[in-house]
Amino acid sequence: MAVEQSTSTSQASLLYCRAYWVSKSIIAWNVDIEDGSCYLLASEAASLSIIKDEVQGEDVRIKLEEDRNGLPANVVDKFPHIRDYRAFKLPPALDAKMLLKFQLAVATFDSNEKCTNCTGLQLPGVIDELFTYSGSLGALYSEDAVSLYLWAPTAQAVNAYVYRDPSGGNPLEVIQLEEDTGVWRARGPKSWEGCYYVYEVLVYHSSTLKIEKCYANDPYARGLSSDSRRTFLLNLDSDQLKPEEWDNLANEKPDILFSDISIYELHVRDFSSNDLSVHPEIRGGYLAFTLQDSAGVLHLKRLSSAGITHVHFLPTFQFTGVDDEKENWKDVDTKILEKLPPDSDEQQALITSIQNHDGYNWGYNPVLWGVPKGSYASNPNGPYRTIEFRKMVQALNCIGLRVVLDVVYNHLQGSGPFDEHSVLDKIVPGYYLRRNTDGLIEHSTCMNNTASEHSMVERLILDDLLHWAVDYKVDGFRFDLMGHIMKSTMVKAKNALNSLTMAKDRVNGSSIYIYGEGWDFGEVANNGRGVNASQSNLCGTGIGSFNDRIRDAILGGSPFGHPLQQGFLTGLLLQPNGHDYGTEANAEYMLSASKDHIQVGMAANLKDFVLTNSDGKEVKGSEVLTYGGAPVGYALCPIETINYVSAHDNETLFDIISLKTPMENSVVDRCRINHLATSVIALSQGIPFFHAGDEVLRSKSLDRDSYNSGDWFNRLDFTYNSNNWGVGLPPHEKNAKNWPLIKPRLADSSFKPQKSHIIATVENFLNLLRIRYSSPLFRLGTANAIQERVRFHNTGPSWIPGVIVMSIEDGHEGFPGLSQLDPSYSCVVVIVNSCPTELSFSSPKLRSKSLQLHPIQVKSSDELLKSSTYEASSGCFRVPQRTTAVFVELRES
């Protein structure tokens, strides 16, 4: 048994993998051998041990020679974090492919042949060189056979256990797969289709220092049994799995320009779990979207008709945290919860007592990427997931909405040889998961980080994207923690999707949009593992990233700062809430800086957009800096910016406004600020993104992280009767430190909106969308067009605090040289007044224009908004408090 013994060599450890086999001929190790020697050691049975400065149990011992030239450039490019390691050369005739199936270590010895250092090896470099593979993987179906292909180059043996049923029973067959250059293959009869299988992989696992029998699903699984017990063999090309007219679905989707996209982020379960107009058996699942007249579907139809183009679903692949079998779920009697006070801690206690056994989780804990989640299907076994997911996509397309999938390729829930949620790390241990210089798995994403810089990890990601695009006809992908993925992988993903054609794939790949979270942190920060897909690195790729600058400037602070820190729309300077900003001058500076950040964001966060900042200087977007010193503007074209003010993470928009605004504010004030925030996003250049519920004043009772807070705190009500405010103190784990701030707000009944407030907010939100789509000037497609047409007017040191004035010019007599884009309007002016009082603003540059309030706002039910005026002779605008008014200049007929 390979158990490490005590040793006088303090650095010697087989439990660590501090050396890297980076290519067939080179091992990298941060060690100085001085006058000693260095060897590669291998044991087929994993019998290596260290006893009293001696290494025992090796079958092979190969001397290594140091290369004084260091690591070659291609190795440094692939592994920049070990650029300063020493390079040790292997003999050219070495049979590396065979040795990779053994337990491996490198050791240094002094002149007396005593071991001075020993460690295991990280293998992805040499595996990529010798075993990168582009052929078939997974299960393939022909007229008379089912064939299995598994990439497992370090395995010593692989068997497939084939079962008739999704669980229990003895296998129908146990098939021994045969290997060819790292790929294990088996051919079975056509009767396997509709059966289930599990792989048994005999492989060395460095976490246990043993040869282990690992039992795992197929990494390329396209079907599963309940809770991922077995891989289900289903042929996605079978007509039996396709809804009627499925193959023609892509033909029915109208062409779309990326600059015309607007996104609505939604959780599958949230959509219908609280909707009494949906049959109980399909509430919270895929089929709820196929209804015609449920409250939720009617709401989506309203959003679609107003302009929303894409529904972004939180994870819908197979994740853990929710049992696929609904009969195993636990719940709390809502009648009990409803009787408790709005600021009670009893609701959260009851919810958290069953939170790991109910039907709720956001889903950012992946098990397998390529299979729809079973708990959202009417039956998690058999083909139901596939059929019902396709019906959902088709139904949404039929009401004018495209589907975006939230993909989580940056981490996996499980690792090691025994974890029931581990798959990839059982098949090729140590390859799929990114490790630190000790050989331990990186967890900067809170789970087991994956390594897209490794060739076959990247290939799995690309294959999975193509699978969802072709087999489920989805229209976009949102990448969770995209900054933890390499930029090269993201560019390849974009190109691979773009290459899909109607003729070949029945999909128009050029219409598939991708975007994600470009945060730069952890081991990948500052390109620590290669050029990563961070905000600053993605410019010029056409891949979108979330613009946290505009979010933080609008609301104040950041999700990691003090919850009372105010922003441009939540009362900074103009309606202070008691938070300490130091001096009034500092608050004034913060407000003016927030205005600059928002204006850059409204110009699509372009790095080269030139504007006048609060000091009166002309600067580029990249020269406006965040409080941390990073550039605010980082995009090269508008479709690279996702503007948003709220998402599933952190408090809802209404909740954060309720925290940051003074307690004496009225609920009407908070509703107007909610609308102000969505108006800035809706009327900005770039792609607007809205969290489901922004438009209905959605509350999670001030929960800052509701990923596992159950239906109770995540409820959406599309009947508009309630926004879910005041359903108890939010769960202790993520919110307890803020309970002293939360409790008095929840206890105050004046904070809770009435149905009339919700309905008014919905109508105002729909009007914002209608205004955005009333003119192409709000959706300019190039950086040049934005620079030529977009201007900000309330700028420089003499600006009126709390007010943003933006104009967008079209080609007309007063602006020669501009082409005409809008047949209706020659100029648009947007005025955002976040002040608690009416605004009067005059602009010499806008004087004498024939501006009038936008026709959609003229018909608004918001009487305050309708009192907005413009006087041409003086160029004076009057806009009421907490109002966004849009003025347009009609073209002469």
FENZI-V568486 format. One record per run of one state. SS is the DSSP state (h for helix, s for strand, l for the rest). FROM is the first residue (numbers start at 1). TO is the last residue. Records with the same first field share a line. If there is no record, write none. Layout:
SS=FROM-TO / FROM-TO
This chain:
l=1-12 / 14-18 / 24-25 / 30-36 / 44-48 / 52-53 / 57-59 / 68-72 / 79-79 / 83-85 / 90-95 / 100-102 / 110-114 / 123-123 / 132-137 / 142-144 / 152-154 / 164-172 / 177-177 / 181-182 / 193-195 / 206-209 / 217-223 / 225-225 / 229-230 / 233-238 / 242-245 / 253-257 / 261-261 / 267-267 / 273-279 / 283-285 / 291-294 / 307-309 / 314-316 / 320-325 / 329-333 / 339-345 / 354-365 / 373-373 / 377-383 / 399-401 / 408-410 / 413-423 / 428-432 / 434-434 / 436-440 / 442-447 / 451-454 / 472-475 / 480-481 / 485-485 / 499-501 / 506-508 / 512-512 / 517-521 / 528-531 / 533-534 / 539-543 / 556-583 / 604-605 / 607-609 / 613-617 / 624-624 / 626-630 / 632-634 / 636-637 / 645-652 / 661-666 / 683-684 / 686-686 / 692-693 / 697-709 / 715-731 / 748-748 / 752-754 / 773-775 / 780-782 / 793-802 / 810-811 / 813-814 / 816-824 / 834-838 / 843-843 / 847-850 / 854-854 / 859-862 / 867-868 / 872-875 / 880-882 / 891-893
s=13-13 / 19-23 / 26-29 / 37-43 / 49-51 / 54-56 / 60-67 / 86-89 / 103-109 / 115-122 / 138-141 / 145-151 / 155-163 / 173-176 / 178-180 / 183-189 / 196-205 / 210-216 / 224-224 / 231-232 / 262-266 / 310-313 / 317-319 / 366-372 / 402-407 / 411-412 / 433-433 / 435-435 / 441-441 / 448-450 / 476-479 / 486-486 / 513-516 / 532-532 / 544-547 / 603-603 / 606-606 / 610-612 / 618-620 / 625-625 / 631-631 / 635-635 / 641-644 / 685-685 / 687-691 / 790-792 / 803-809 / 812-812 / 815-815 / 825-833 / 839-842 / 851-853 / 869-871 / 876-879 / 883-890
h=73-78 / 80-82 / 96-99 / 124-131 / 190-192 / 226-228 / 239-241 / 246-252 / 258-260 / 268-272 / 280-282 / 286-290 / 295-306 / 326-328 / 334-338 / 346-353 / 374-376 / 384-398 / 424-427 / 455-471 / 482-484 / 487-498 / 502-505 / 509-511 / 522-527 / 535-538 / 548-555 / 584-602 / 621-623 / 638-640 / 653-660 / 667-682 / 694-696 / 710-714 / 732-747 / 749-751 / 755-772 / 776-779 / 783-789 / 844-846 / 855-858 / 863-866
